[in-house]
Amino acid sequence: MTKKKLTYNDAVSEIEEILQQIENEELDVDDLSAKVKRVSALIKTCKDKLHKTEAEVEKILNDIDG
């Protein structure tokens, strides 16, 4: 079985879902720590994807400018 690569939109959606659960007090204390760790990992993934995309766009623009 191959693991599906997490997209930026998937990560943001999961973050929003977890935040909604926290805001609605749907999580018990035992799950809260794990969910906060998951959100932290998802935020890092999003930041990494944004930085990589920014670097790629800058390279493309620099190549165009010559």
Secondary structure, DSSP 8 states (H G I E B T S, - for coil): -------HHHHHHHHHHHHHHHHTT-S-HHHHHHHHHHHHHHHHHHHHHHHHHHHHHHHHHHHHH-
